[in-house]
Amino acid sequence: MMDPFSLPAARGPQMPQVTASSPQAETAQQFEAVFLGQMFQLMLENSGEAGEFSGGSAEQVFRGVLAEKLGNEVAKRGGIGLAPTVMDQILRLQQGEAM
């Protein structure tokens, strides 16, 4: 029986593996972390309603820090597949290829 949580293997051009050993890979992973952090920030801003027990300005600061940390952690653990695409474009630009 097939595992309902496994994704089928992707078909198409192979993307470069993103490892933290090269500066390009580190930059691509950082880009994905910032992107994910912004996505989490928007998600957290729109979750729940400010009520009587709202955290006020401290909650706003905490949400920003939480979003940043979530973005970093998700990117470090493989992300959403954005880093390989970004790294591919970085390498193409460095080699002088047109996009």
N, CA, C and O atoms as CSV, one atom per row, in Angstrom:
chain,resi,resn,atom,element,x,y,z
A,1,MET,N,N,0.842,-1.183,0.000
A,1,MET,CA,C,0.000,0.000,0.000
A,1,MET,C,C,0.886,1.244,0.000
A,1,MET,O,O,1.905,1.290,0.688
A,2,MET,N,N,0.490,2.244,-0.771
A,2,MET,CA,C,1.273,3.461,-0.887
A,2,MET,C,C,1.058,4.351,0.326
A,2,MET,O,O,-0.059,4.483,0.827
A,3,ASP,N,N,2.141,4.958,0.791
A,3,ASP,CA,C,2.063,5.881,1.912
A,3,ASP,C,C,1.332,7.150,1.462
A,3,ASP,O,O,1.776,7.799,0.515
A,4,PRO,N,N,0.220,7.523,2.118
A,4,PRO,CA,C,-0.549,8.684,1.658
A,4,PRO,C,C,0.192,10.002,1.846
A,4,PRO,O,O,-0.207,11.012,1.267
A,5,PHE,N,N,1.270,10.018,2.647
A,5,PHE,CA,C,1.997,11.249,2.902
A,5,PHE,C,C,3.249,11.392,2.053
A,5,PHE,O,O,3.936,12.409,2.147
A,6,SER,N,N,3.563,10.408,1.235
A,6,SER,CA,C,4.755,10.518,0.400
A,6,SER,C,C,4.393,11.189,-0.916
A,6,SER,O,O,3.306,10.989,-1.459
A,7,LEU,N,N,5.322,11.982,-1.411
A,7,LEU,CA,C,5.107,12.688,-2.665
A,7,LEU,C,C,5.749,11.905,-3.797
A,7,LEU,O,O,6.801,11.297,-3.601
A,8,PRO,N,N,5.147,11.906,-4.964
A,8,PRO,CA,C,5.768,11.220,-6.087
A,8,PRO,C,C,7.063,11.919,-6.480
A,8,PRO,O,O,7.220,13.119,-6.258
A,9,ALA,N,N,7.978,11.172,-7.057
A,9,ALA,CA,C,9.252,11.741,-7.480
A,9,ALA,C,C,9.008,12.779,-8.564
A,9,ALA,O,O,8.205,12.572,-9.474
A,10,ALA,N,N,9.706,13.885,-8.454
A,10,ALA,CA,C,9.546,14.961,-9.437
A,10,ALA,C,C,10.196,14.560,-10.750
A,10,ALA,O,O,11.265,13.949,-10.768
A,11,ARG,N,N,9.553,14.904,-11.828
A,11,ARG,CA,C,10.086,14.654,-13.156
A,11,ARG,C,C,10.513,15.996,-13.738
A,11,ARG,O,O,9.953,17.037,-13.394
A,12,GLY,N,N,11.490,15.964,-14.606
A,12,GLY,CA,C,11.917,17.204,-15.244
A,12,GLY,C,C,13.378,17.475,-14.967
A,12,GLY,O,O,14.099,16.585,-14.516
A,13,PRO,N,N,13.831,18.705,-15.234
A,13,PRO,CA,C,15.248,19.016,-15.064
A,13,PRO,C,C,15.662,18.894,-13.609
A,13,PRO,O,O,14.924,19.266,-12.697
A,14,GLN,N,N,16.848,18.369,-13.421
A,14,GLN,CA,C,17.379,18.211,-12.072
A,14,GLN,C,C,17.893,19.543,-11.565
A,14,GLN,O,O,18.658,20.226,-12.246
A,15,MET,N,N,17.472,19.903,-10.377
A,15,MET,CA,C,17.957,21.124,-9.751
A,15,MET,C,C,19.216,20.792,-8.971
A,15,MET,O,O,19.361,19.667,-8.491
A,16,PRO,N,N,20.133,21.745,-8.832
A,16,PRO,CA,C,21.331,21.481,-8.046
A,16,PRO,C,C,20.972,21.265,-6.583
A,16,PRO,O,O,20.041,21.877,-6.061
A,17,GLN,N,N,21.712,20.400,-5.940
A,17,GLN,CA,C,21.502,20.161,-4.524
A,17,GLN,C,C,21.984,21.371,-3.734
A,17,GLN,O,O,23.033,21.938,-4.041
A,18,VAL,N,N,21.234,21.763,-2.732
A,18,VAL,CA,C,21.617,22.891,-1.903
A,18,VAL,C,C,22.245,22.354,-0.636
A,18,VAL,O,O,21.575,21.772,0.218
A,19,THR,N,N,23.538,22.561,-0.533
A,19,THR,CA,C,24.256,22.223,0.688
A,19,THR,C,C,24.895,23.500,1.188
A,19,THR,O,O,25.214,24.386,0.396
A,20,ALA,N,N,25.081,23.602,2.460
A,20,ALA,CA,C,25.598,24.834,3.052
A,20,ALA,C,C,27.097,25.001,2.818
A,20,ALA,O,O,27.710,25.885,3.416
A,21,SER,N,N,27.705,24.173,1.962
A,21,SER,CA,C,29.148,24.232,1.775
A,21,SER,C,C,29.584,25.338,0.822
A,21,SER,O,O,30.737,25.764,0.884
A,22,SER,N,N,28.710,25.819,-0.054
A,22,SER,CA,C,29.111,26.864,-0.992
A,22,SER,C,C,28.434,28.181,-0.624
A,22,SER,O,O,27.357,28.189,-0.029
A,23,PRO,N,N,29.076,29.296,-0.983
A,23,PRO,CA,C,28.456,30.591,-0.693
A,23,PRO,C,C,27.132,30.772,-1.429
A,23,PRO,O,O,26.211,31.399,-0.906
A,24,GLN,N,N,27.035,30.222,-2.653
A,24,GLN,CA,C,25.791,30.333,-3.409
A,24,GLN,C,C,24.659,29.590,-2.704
A,24,GLN,O,O,23.533,30.081,-2.625
A,25,ALA,N,N,24.972,28.406,-2.196
A,25,ALA,CA,C,23.955,27.616,-1.502
A,25,ALA,C,C,23.515,28.303,-0.215
A,25,ALA,O,O,22.335,28.286,0.134
A,26,GLU,N,N,24.466,28.904,0.482
A,26,GLU,CA,C,24.137,29.605,1.717
A,26,GLU,C,C,23.239,30.809,1.419
A,26,GLU,O,O,22.278,31.070,2.143
A,27,THR,N,N,23.558,31.532,0.355
A,27,THR,CA,C,22.748,32.682,-0.047
A,27,THR,C,C,21.341,32.243,-0.444
A,27,THR,O,O,20.358,32.881,-0.068
A,28,ALA,N,N,21.246,31.154,-1.204
A,28,ALA,CA,C,19.937,30.645,-1.628
A,28,ALA,C,C,19.109,30.211,-0.423
A,28,ALA,O,O,17.907,30.471,-0.365
A,29,GLN,N,N,19.748,29.555,0.528
A,29,GLN,CA,C,19.027,29.109,1.725
A,29,GLN,C,C,18.587,30.305,2.562
A,29,GLN,O,O,17.483,30.303,3.107
A,30,GLN,N,N,19.431,31.322,2.672
A,30,GLN,CA,C,19.056,32.529,3.413
A,30,GLN,C,C,17.891,33.248,2.739
A,30,GLN,O,O,16.998,33.762,3.413
A,31,PHE,N,N,17.906,33.282,1.394
A,31,PHE,CA,C,16.802,33.895,0.657
A,31,PHE,C,C,15.497,33.167,0.961
A,31,PHE,O,O,14.469,33.792,1.221
A,32,GLU,N,N,15.555,31.833,0.924
A,32,GLU,CA,C,14.349,31.057,1.214
A,32,GLU,C,C,13.896,31.283,2.653
A,32,GLU,O,O,12.696,31.359,2.914
A,33,ALA,N,N,14.830,31.391,3.586
A,33,ALA,CA,C,14.478,31.626,4.988
A,33,ALA,C,C,13.772,32.967,5.160
A,33,ALA,O,O,12.788,33.062,5.893
A,34,VAL,N,N,14.270,34.006,4.485
A,34,VAL,CA,C,13.632,35.324,4.578
A,34,VAL,C,C,12.240,35.280,3.946
A,34,VAL,O,O,11.283,35.819,4.502
A,35,PHE,N,N,12.132,34.637,2.783
A,35,PHE,CA,C,10.837,34.505,2.114
A,35,PHE,C,C,9.840,33.780,3.022
A,35,PHE,O,O,8.707,34.231,3.194
A,36,LEU,N,N,10.267,32.660,3.599
A,36,LEU,CA,C,9.376,31.910,4.480
A,36,LEU,C,C,9.026,32.711,5.728
A,36,LEU,O,O,7.891,32.657,6.203
A,37,GLY,N,N,9.991,33.453,6.261
A,37,GLY,CA,C,9.730,34.301,7.421
A,37,GLY,C,C,8.643,35.323,7.126
A,37,GLY,O,O,7.776,35.569,7.964
A,38,GLN,N,N,8.684,35.923,5.932
A,38,GLN,CA,C,7.649,36.877,5.537
A,38,GLN,C,C,6.288,36.196,5.399
A,38,GLN,O,O,5.259,36.753,5.780
A,39,MET,N,N,6.302,34.988,4.851
A,39,MET,CA,C,5.052,34.235,4.721
A,39,MET,C,C,4.468,33.911,6.106
A,39,MET,O,O,3.268,34.066,6.332
A,40,PHE,N,N,5.325,33.465,7.020
A,40,PHE,CA,C,4.856,33.162,8.372
A,40,PHE,C,C,4.372,34.425,9.079
A,40,PHE,O,O,3.402,34.380,9.836
A,41,GLN,N,N,5.045,35.555,8.836
A,41,GLN,CA,C,4.628,36.814,9.443
A,41,GLN,C,C,3.205,37.161,9.016
A,41,GLN,O,O,2.374,37.525,9.849
A,42,LEU,N,N,2.926,37.050,7.723
A,42,LEU,CA,C,1.572,37.321,7.234
A,42,LEU,C,C,0.560,36.353,7.833
A,42,LEU,O,O,-0.552,36.739,8.192
A,43,MET,N,N,0.960,35.095,7.936
A,43,MET,CA,C,0.062,34.092,8.497
A,43,MET,C,C,-0.254,34.408,9.963
A,43,MET,O,O,-1.407,34.323,10.386
A,44,LEU,N,N,0.767,34.769,10.725
A,44,LEU,CA,C,0.558,35.047,12.143
A,44,LEU,C,C,-0.246,36.332,12.364
A,44,LEU,O,O,-1.022,36.430,13.315
A,45,GLU,N,N,-0.057,37.306,11.487
A,45,GLU,CA,C,-0.827,38.550,11.617
A,45,GLU,C,C,-2.313,38.309,11.401
A,45,GLU,O,O,-3.148,39.002,11.982
A,46,ASN,N,N,-2.644,37.332,10.568
A,46,ASN,CA,C,-4.040,37.079,10.229
A,46,ASN,C,C,-4.660,35.943,11.033
A,46,ASN,O,O,-5.790,35.536,10.765
A,47,SER,N,N,-3.933,35.436,12.009
A,47,SER,CA,C,-4.494,34.353,12.816
A,47,SER,C,C,-5.001,34.910,14.138
A,47,SER,O,O,-4.304,35.660,14.821
A,48,GLY,N,N,-6.175,34.547,14.472
A,48,GLY,CA,C,-6.752,34.976,15.739
A,48,GLY,C,C,-7.151,36.439,15.712
A,48,GLY,O,O,-6.722,37.206,14.850
A,49,GLU,N,N,-7.961,36.799,16.653
A,49,GLU,CA,C,-8.408,38.177,16.764
A,49,GLU,C,C,-7.871,38.784,18.040
A,49,GLU,O,O,-7.772,38.117,19.070
A,50,ALA,N,N,-7.529,40.044,17.962
A,50,ALA,CA,C,-7.086,40.752,19.162
A,50,ALA,C,C,-8.307,40.946,20.057
A,50,ALA,O,O,-9.303,41.547,19.653
A,51,GLY,N,N,-8.213,40.446,21.231
A,51,GLY,CA,C,-9.336,40.554,22.152
A,51,GLY,C,C,-8.888,41.138,23.463
A,51,GLY,O,O,-7.892,41.857,23.541
A,52,GLU,N,N,-9.634,40.820,24.483
A,52,GLU,CA,C,-9.323,41.306,25.811
A,52,GLU,C,C,-7.944,40.869,26.289
A,52,GLU,O,O,-7.264,41.606,27.001
A,53,PHE,N,N,-7.539,39.675,25.896
A,53,PHE,CA,C,-6.287,39.119,26.382
A,53,PHE,C,C,-5.168,39.217,25.347
A,53,PHE,O,O,-4.268,38.378,25.311
A,54,SER,N,N,-5.232,40.226,24.525
A,54,SER,CA,C,-4.201,40.446,23.512
A,54,SER,C,C,-2.894,40.797,24.194
A,54,SER,O,O,-2.878,41.399,25.268
A,55,GLY,N,N,-1.797,40.414,23.558
A,55,GLY,CA,C,-0.483,40.662,24.129
A,55,GLY,C,C,0.051,42.052,23.877
A,55,GLY,O,O,1.125,42.399,24.370
A,56,GLY,N,N,-0.670,42.850,23.126
A,56,GLY,CA,C,-0.251,44.215,22.872
A,56,GLY,C,C,1.015,44.289,22.040
A,56,GLY,O,O,1.223,43.476,21.139
A,57,SER,N,N,1.860,45.266,22.344
A,57,SER,CA,C,3.071,45.469,21.544
A,57,SER,C,C,4.075,44.333,21.743
A,57,SER,O,O,4.820,44.004,20.820
A,58,ALA,N,N,4.104,43.740,22.915
A,58,ALA,CA,C,5.018,42.617,23.152
A,58,ALA,C,C,4.663,41.431,22.259
A,58,ALA,O,O,5.548,40.730,21.768
A,59,GLU,N,N,3.377,41.214,22.055
A,59,GLU,CA,C,2.955,40.131,21.168
A,59,GLU,C,C,3.378,40.416,19.729
A,59,GLU,O,O,3.767,39.499,19.006
A,60,GLN,N,N,3.306,41.661,19.313
A,60,GLN,CA,C,3.738,42.038,17.963
A,60,GLN,C,C,5.211,41.725,17.759
A,60,GLN,O,O,5.591,41.187,16.719
A,61,VAL,N,N,6.043,42.053,18.737
A,61,VAL,CA,C,7.479,41.766,18.661
A,61,VAL,C,C,7.705,40.261,18.637
A,61,VAL,O,O,8.492,39.762,17.832
A,62,PHE,N,N,7.025,39.545,19.506
A,62,PHE,CA,C,7.184,38.102,19.568
A,62,PHE,C,C,6.786,37.442,18.259
A,62,PHE,O,O,7.463,36.522,17.800
A,63,ARG,N,N,5.705,37.897,17.656
A,63,ARG,CA,C,5.265,37.315,16.378
A,63,ARG,C,C,6.327,37.504,15.298
A,63,ARG,O,O,6.567,36.603,14.494
A,64,GLY,N,N,6.963,38.676,15.280
A,64,GLY,CA,C,8.024,38.914,14.303
A,64,GLY,C,C,9.208,37.987,14.510
A,64,GLY,O,O,9.745,37.435,13.549
A,65,VAL,N,N,9.614,37.817,15.750
A,65,VAL,CA,C,10.733,36.920,16.066
A,65,VAL,C,C,10.351,35.479,15.750
A,65,VAL,O,O,11.149,34.734,15.182
A,66,LEU,N,N,9.134,35.086,16.115
A,66,LEU,CA,C,8.662,33.731,15.845
A,66,LEU,C,C,8.643,33.450,14.347
A,66,LEU,O,O,9.072,32.380,13.915
A,67,ALA,N,N,8.150,34.401,13.548
A,67,ALA,CA,C,8.100,34.220,12.102
A,67,ALA,C,C,9.496,34.059,11.521
A,67,ALA,O,O,9.714,33.215,10.652
A,68,GLU,N,N,10.440,34.860,11.993
A,68,GLU,CA,C,11.823,34.765,11.512
A,68,GLU,C,C,12.435,33.411,11.860
A,68,GLU,O,O,13.063,32.773,11.015
A,69,LYS,N,N,12.253,32.978,13.093
A,69,LYS,CA,C,12.816,31.688,13.528
A,69,LYS,C,C,12.165,30.528,12.786
A,69,LYS,O,O,12.849,29.575,12.412
A,70,LEU,N,N,10.859,30.593,12.570
A,70,LEU,CA,C,10.179,29.539,11.807
A,70,LEU,C,C,10.721,29.471,10.384
A,70,LEU,O,O,10.981,28.385,9.866
A,71,GLY,N,N,10.889,30.629,9.754
A,71,GLY,CA,C,11.434,30.670,8.396
A,71,GLY,C,C,12.820,30.070,8.317
A,71,GLY,O,O,13.115,29.300,7.404
A,72,ASN,N,N,13.681,30.419,9.275
A,72,ASN,CA,C,15.043,29.872,9.305
A,72,ASN,C,C,15.038,28.363,9.487
A,72,ASN,O,O,15.778,27.648,8.812
A,73,GLU,N,N,14.218,27.885,10.385
A,73,GLU,CA,C,14.191,26.452,10.685
A,73,GLU,C,C,13.628,25.643,9.522
A,73,GLU,O,O,14.158,24.584,9.187
A,74,VAL,N,N,12.563,26.134,8.911
A,74,VAL,CA,C,11.968,25.418,7.777
A,74,VAL,C,C,12.959,25.381,6.613
A,74,VAL,O,O,13.107,24.346,5.965
A,75,ALA,N,N,13.635,26.493,6.343
A,75,ALA,CA,C,14.622,26.534,5.262
A,75,ALA,C,C,15.787,25.597,5.559
A,75,ALA,O,O,16.287,24.920,4.660
A,76,LYS,N,N,16.220,25.555,6.816
A,76,LYS,CA,C,17.344,24.684,7.193
A,76,LYS,C,C,16.983,23.209,7.013
A,76,LYS,O,O,17.850,22.391,6.704
A,77,ARG,N,N,15.725,22.873,7.201
A,77,ARG,CA,C,15.282,21.475,7.109
A,77,ARG,C,C,14.797,21.084,5.718
A,77,ARG,O,O,14.142,20.054,5.558
A,78,GLY,N,N,15.112,21.892,4.713
A,78,GLY,CA,C,14.758,21.522,3.344
A,78,GLY,C,C,13.845,22.502,2.663
A,78,GLY,O,O,13.759,22.515,1.435
A,79,GLY,N,N,13.167,23.318,3.421
A,79,GLY,CA,C,12.334,24.362,2.857
A,79,GLY,C,C,11.188,23.867,2.000
A,79,GLY,O,O,10.675,22.764,2.187
A,80,ILE,N,N,10.802,24.701,1.064
A,80,ILE,CA,C,9.685,24.396,0.179
A,80,ILE,C,C,10.146,24.227,-1.264
A,80,ILE,O,O,9.331,24.194,-2.186
A,81,GLY,N,N,11.444,24.123,-1.446
A,81,GLY,CA,C,11.976,23.911,-2.786
A,81,GLY,C,C,12.378,25.181,-3.505
A,81,GLY,O,O,12.672,25.142,-4.700
A,82,LEU,N,N,12.396,26.284,-2.822
A,82,LEU,CA,C,12.760,27.553,-3.433
A,82,LEU,C,C,14.270,27.721,-3.551
A,82,LEU,O,O,14.753,28.270,-4.542
A,83,ALA,N,N,15.015,27.261,-2.567
A,83,ALA,CA,C,16.471,27.442,-2.556
A,83,ALA,C,C,17.167,26.826,-3.775
A,83,ALA,O,O,18.053,27.475,-4.332
A,84,PRO,N,N,16.819,25.613,-4.222
A,84,PRO,CA,C,17.488,25.077,-5.417
A,84,PRO,C,C,17.257,25.932,-6.663
A,84,PRO,O,O,18.161,26.092,-7.483
A,85,THR,N,N,16.063,26.472,-6.804
A,85,THR,CA,C,15.762,27.325,-7.954
A,85,THR,C,C,16.559,28.623,-7.882
A,85,THR,O,O,17.105,29.081,-8.887
A,86,VAL,N,N,16.623,29.209,-6.699
A,86,VAL,CA,C,17.394,30.436,-6.512
A,86,VAL,C,C,18.872,30.163,-6.773
A,86,VAL,O,O,19.542,30.956,-7.435
A,87,MET,N,N,19.382,29.050,-6.257
A,87,MET,CA,C,20.784,28.716,-6.474
A,87,MET,C,C,21.079,28.514,-7.955
A,87,MET,O,O,22.126,28.942,-8.443
A,88,ASP,N,N,20.172,27.871,-8.666
A,88,ASP,CA,C,20.352,27.671,-10.102
A,88,ASP,C,C,20.462,29.021,-10.818
A,88,ASP,O,O,21.308,29.196,-11.694
A,89,GLN,N,N,19.607,29.966,-10.443
A,89,GLN,CA,C,19.656,31.288,-11.066
A,89,GLN,C,C,20.935,32.042,-10.693
A,89,GLN,O,O,21.498,32.746,-11.531
A,90,ILE,N,N,21.394,31.906,-9.462
A,90,ILE,CA,C,22.655,32.531,-9.047
A,90,ILE,C,C,23.802,31.996,-9.889
A,90,ILE,O,O,24.631,32.761,-10.382
A,91,LEU,N,N,23.846,30.679,-10.050
A,91,LEU,CA,C,24.920,30.066,-10.840
A,91,LEU,C,C,24.851,30.500,-12.298
A,91,LEU,O,O,25.885,30.748,-12.920
A,92,ARG,N,N,23.650,30.595,-12.846
A,92,ARG,CA,C,23.497,31.046,-14.240
A,92,ARG,C,C,23.991,32.481,-14.405
A,92,ARG,O,O,24.672,32.804,-15.379
A,93,LEU,N,N,23.641,33.341,-13.441
A,93,LEU,CA,C,24.093,34.728,-13.516
A,93,LEU,C,C,25.612,34.819,-13.404
A,93,LEU,O,O,26.242,35.613,-14.102
A,94,GLN,N,N,26.196,34.013,-12.533
A,94,GLN,CA,C,27.656,34.028,-12.376
A,94,GLN,C,C,28.365,33.511,-13.618
A,94,GLN,O,O,29.482,33.937,-13.912
A,95,GLN,N,N,27.734,32.600,-14.350
A,95,GLN,CA,C,28.337,32.046,-15.554
A,95,GLN,C,C,28.025,32.897,-16.776
A,95,GLN,O,O,28.515,32.615,-17.870
A,96,GLY,N,N,27.217,33.933,-16.600
A,96,GLY,CA,C,26.896,34.836,-17.697
A,96,GLY,C,C,25.827,34.323,-18.636
A,96,GLY,O,O,25.706,34.810,-19.760
A,97,GLU,N,N,25.049,33.350,-18.196
A,97,GLU,CA,C,23.971,32.834,-19.037
A,97,GLU,C,C,22.745,33.718,-18.910
A,97,GLU,O,O,22.498,34.328,-17.869
A,98,ALA,N,N,21.988,33.773,-19.986
A,98,ALA,CA,C,20.721,34.513,-19.967
A,98,ALA,C,C,19.681,33.674,-19.240
A,98,ALA,O,O,19.724,32.444,-19.269
A,99,MET,N,N,18.744,34.360,-18.586
A,99,MET,CA,C,17.705,33.641,-17.850
A,99,MET,C,C,16.621,33.195,-18.748
A,99,MET,O,O,15.661,32.573,-18.295
